[in-house]
Amino acid sequence: MTNANTSDRRSGNDRRSGQDRRSTIGGPPTGIGERRKRPEPRLPEVSELALSDDEWQSMFGPRAPQTR
């Protein structure tokens, strides 16, 4: 069974570009509407938290002893 989007790879007529589409924010293809109910960019949100030593210990356990 052959895929309609690609022709026979053995003949060298492979239509795939090899690019990772996740690295660009392009939205849906032209002429096709968005299918997701709540479209949002797939970018992680990172924030830094300030933790006291007690908070750190309660989350991750006691610190390892210092080795020299």
N, C-alpha and C positions, 0 to 999 in steps of 0.2 A: 504494500500500500504506500503510495507516495503522498507527500504533503503538497498542497496546492501553493503554498507560499515559497517553497524552495524547489528548484529542479534537482536533477540528479547530481549529487556532489562529486561523483566520479568524473563527470564530464567537465568540471570546472565552471559550471554556470550557477554556482551557489549565490543566491541573492542576499544572504545574511551579511551584515556589515562587520560583525564581530565586536561592535561597540557595546558597552554596558549602558543601557538606557537609564539606569537608576542614578547615574552621575549627573544627569541634567533634569531640570524641572520644566517639562514641556507641555504638560497637560495632556488631554486626550488627543487622538489623531484628528486631523482636519476633517470636518464633516460629521464627526461622531460626537454626540453630547456626553457629558460626564455621567458615568454610571454609578459612582459612589453617592451614598445618601448625603454625606457631609464631607465634601472634598476639602482636604487640607494638605499642605506640603508635607512630604515625608522626611522632615528634618528633625533630628533630635534636639531637645531643649536641655541645655546643661546649665546648672547653677551650682555654686559652691556654698556649702554650709559651714558655719563656724560651730565646732563641737568642743565642749569642755572635756577634760580628761575623764571625768565621771560619766558623761554621756557616751564617749567613745568606748569606755570599758563596759558599760551596760549593753552596748550593741555588739561589740566584737570580742569581748573578753579581756582579760588582763594583758598588759604589754609583755612581750618576750623580754627576758633579762638581757641586759647589754653585754655583749661579748667583745673581747679585745683582740 
